[in-house]
């Protein structure tokens, strides 16, 4: 079952590729000063995931204006994520959930990802959005069963405006 509005956000430690190499990002270290938007996507270098993160990257200022830090999370390794970001111009911070533990903690994993297209990998994250307030409480949660469905960015921004 996925995390619901009102739940405490599960903590995680994920890897991002920083300027000096891999760095650990721990959610509990990020909570407090800003609201946090976690965007889980199935995998790098795919059409809808690229579209989503390019659109978010182009509008990051709208989130920062609403006192929100945005993290993109996929099960890809941080080096693949960095290559994807460089190729596509993705500027939001990408976190590697290579072992899918964060996706499991948030209840967003597929048992089998797109078996009808022979992508039978388990543990792949569903496209999801979780908005966490400064106290670490989930204020918005959306988990999409279809990998082609994007989170409702207008609803997320409206909730952010309420939290301001």
C-alpha positions in Angstrom: 0.0 0.0 0.0 1.3 3.4 -0.8 1.9 6.2 1.6 -1.1 8.4 2.3 -1.6 12.1 3.1 -1.0 12.6 6.8 1.6 9.9 7.0 5.1 10.6 8.2 7.4 10.4 5.1 9.6 7.3 5.2 13.3 8.2 5.5 15.8 7.0 2.9 19.4 7.4 1.9 19.9 7.5 -1.9 22.8 8.3 -4.1 23.1 11.3 -6.3 26.0 12.1 -8.6 27.5 15.4 -7.4 30.4 17.5 -8.8 32.9 15.5 -6.9 31.3 12.0 -7.4 28.6 10.0 -5.7 27.1 11.5 -2.6 24.5 10.2 -0.2 21.3 12.2 0.1 19.3 11.4 3.3 15.7 12.6 3.3 15.7 13.3 7.0 18.6 15.7 6.5 16.6 17.6 3.9 13.4 18.1 5.9 12.9 21.3 7.8 13.7 24.4 5.8 11.7 23.7 2.6 8.8 21.5 1.5 10.0 18.6 -0.6 8.5 17.1 -3.8 9.6 13.5 -4.5 8.9 12.5 -8.1 9.3 8.7 -8.7 9.6 7.6 -12.3 10.1 4.1 -13.8 13.4 4.6 -15.7 15.8 7.0 -17.4 16.0 7.5 -21.1 12.3 6.7 -21.7 10.0 9.1 -23.5 7.5 10.0 -20.7 10.1 10.1 -18.0 12.2 12.4 -20.1 9.3 14.6 -21.0 8.3 14.9 -17.3 11.7 15.8 -16.0 12.4 18.2 -18.8 9.2 20.0 -18.1 9.9 20.1 -14.3 13.5 21.3 -15.0 12.1 24.1 -17.2 9.8 25.2 -14.4 11.9 24.6 -11.3 11.7 28.3 -10.4 7.9 27.9 -9.8 8.7 25.3 -7.2 11.5 27.2 -5.5 9.2 30.3 -5.5 6.8 28.1 -3.5 9.6 27.1 -1.1 9.9 23.6 -2.4 12.9 21.5 -3.3 12.3 18.8 -6.0 14.0 15.4 -6.3 13.6 13.0 -9.2 14.0 9.3 -8.2 14.5 6.3 -10.4 15.9 2.8 -10.1 18.8 3.7 -12.5 22.3 4.0 -11.2 23.6 7.5 -10.6 26.0 7.4 -13.6 23.1 6.5 -16.0 21.0 9.3 -14.4 23.8 11.8 -15.0 24.2 10.8 -18.6 20.5 11.1 -19.1 20.4 14.5 -17.4 23.3 15.8 -19.5 21.8 14.5 -22.8 18.3 15.9 -22.1 19.1 19.1 -20.1 17.5 17.8 -16.9 18.4 20.1 -14.0 16.5 18.7 -11.0 18.5 16.7 -8.5 18.3 13.0 -9.5 18.5 10.3 -6.8 19.3 6.7 -7.5 17.0 4.1 -5.9 19.0 1.3 -7.4 17.8 -1.4 -5.0 14.2 0.0 -5.1 14.0 0.3 -1.3 12.7 3.9 -1.3 10.0 3.0 -3.9 9.0 0.0 -1.8 8.8 2.1 1.4 6.5 4.5 -0.5 4.4 1.7 -1.9 5.0 2.6 -5.6 6.5 -0.6 -7.1 5.2 -2.7 -9.9 5.2 -6.5 -9.4 6.1 -6.7 -13.1 6.7 -3.6 -15.2 4.9 -3.7 -18.6 4.8 -7.5 -19.0 2.7 -7.0 -22.2 5.9 -5.4 -23.7 8.1 -8.1 -22.3 9.6 -5.7 -19.7 9.0 -8.1 -16.8 11.3 -6.4 -14.3 10.0 -6.3 -10.7 10.4 -3.5 -8.3 10.3 -0.7 -10.9 8.7 2.4 -9.5 5.3 3.6 -10.6 5.2 7.3 -11.7 4.4 8.9 -8.4 4.5 12.3 -6.6 4.8 12.9 -2.9 4.8 16.4 -1.4 6.3 16.5 2.1 6.0 19.5 4.4 8.7 21.0 6.6 7.6 18.7 9.4 8.1 15.6 7.3 4.4 14.9 6.8 3.0 13.8 3.4 0.7 16.6 2.2 0.0 15.3 -1.3 0.3 11.7 -2.7 -0.4 10.4 -6.2 0.6 7.0 -7.5 -0.2 6.3 -11.1 -0.7 2.7 -12.2 -0.2 3.6 -15.9 3.4 4.7 -16.6 2.1 7.1 -19.2 0.1 9.2 -16.7 1.9 12.3 -15.3 1.3 13.6 -11.8 -1.1 16.6 -11.5 1.4 19.5 -11.3 -1.3 22.1 -10.9 -2.7 20.2 -7.8 0.8 19.9 -6.4 1.4 23.7 -6.9 -2.0 24.5 -5.3 -1.1 22.4 -2.3 2.3 24.1 -2.1 0.6 27.5 -2.1 -1.6 26.4 0.8 1.6 25.4 2.7 3.3 28.8 2.2 
